[in-house]
C-alpha cells in the first residue's frame, strides 16, 4: 500500500479543541464576571474622592465651593466670577464608570456638598451594583443601609 501522509487535524479533533476552549472560556468568564462590577464601584468611589479633594482646593483658591449650577464642570472650566481659579483646572471631570454624569449638589446654608453616582442603573436608589454611591460632607460616605 502506498499511503501518503498528510499533516493537519481532522474535523473531529478541531471540534474537540474548540469545545474545550469554549468550556474554559465559560468557566473563566463566570468566575471573573463579578469583578468587573466591583471594579466599577471602586473606580466611582475613587473618582468621587478625587473630585471632593479638588473641590477643597477650589475653595482654598476661589474662597467658595462651586454652586450647584456651576457643578463639577467648574473643576475643569473656570466659572464666571471665580477669581483665583487655578489655570489648568483642578480635575478632569468624567462620567461615572457606567457612563452617567455625576450629580453635584451644594448646600449654601451649611456650606457643604454632595457628589453622587447613581450606580449601574443610573437612577436614584437601588440595591447591589444599582445602589447609589454618595459622598456627602455631612456624613462622609453614604451607602445603602448606613
C-alpha positions, 0 to 999 in steps of 0.5 A: 500500500502506498499511503501518503501522509498528510499533516493537519487535524481532522474535523473531529479533533478541531471540534474537540479543541474548540469545545474545550476552549469554549468550556474554559472560556465559560468557566473563566468568564463566570468566575471573573464576571463579578469583578468587573462590577466591583471594579466599577464601584471602586473606580466611582468611589475613587473618582468621587474622592478625587473630585471632593479633594479638588473641590477643597482646593477650589475653595482654598483658591476661589474662597467658595465651593462651586454652586450647584449650577456651576457643578463639577464642570467648574473643576475643569472650566473656570466659572464666571466670577471665580477669581483665583481659579487655578489655570489648568483646572483642578480635575478632569471631570468624567462620567461615572464608570457606567457612563452617567454624569455625576450629580453635584449638589451644594448646600449654601446654608451649611456650606457643604456638598454632595457628589453622587453616582447613581450606580449601574442603573443610573437612577436614584436608589437601588440595591447591589451594583444599582445602589447609589454611591454618595459622598456627602460632607455631612456624613462622609460616605453614604451607602445603602443601609448606613 
